[in-house]
Amino acid sequence: MEGTFAPNHTTVDGKLCISVNPLTHPQANNPKIIEQIVLVQNICGQSIRVRVCYAGSSDCIVVPLEGYQKLQRLLGIAAGSTNFQFEYRELY
């Protein structure tokens, strides 16, 4: 992933503030179309913006999180594919 990114925020005991986990869900009207979703969680008190992209791609979303917030966001869709790789970075 290219660009200028912030260093990762951490808790006082060194844990990363941000975690990102993948989810998939078939669309109701066509179950062969799979929604590729990311669940982004901030376990720290400060606001953090996160850029999530498909691995090796410029196809990205920006997710702004308040302190202690968890958000689910659609990264993209695919025909029948429940597997996807992503990467994320914190933004300034």
Secondary structure, DSSP 8 states (H G I E B T S, - for coil): --S------B-TTS-BSEEEEEEEEE-SS-TTEEEEEEEEEE-SSS-EEEEEEETTSS-EEEEEE-TT-EEEEEEEEEES-----EEEEEE-
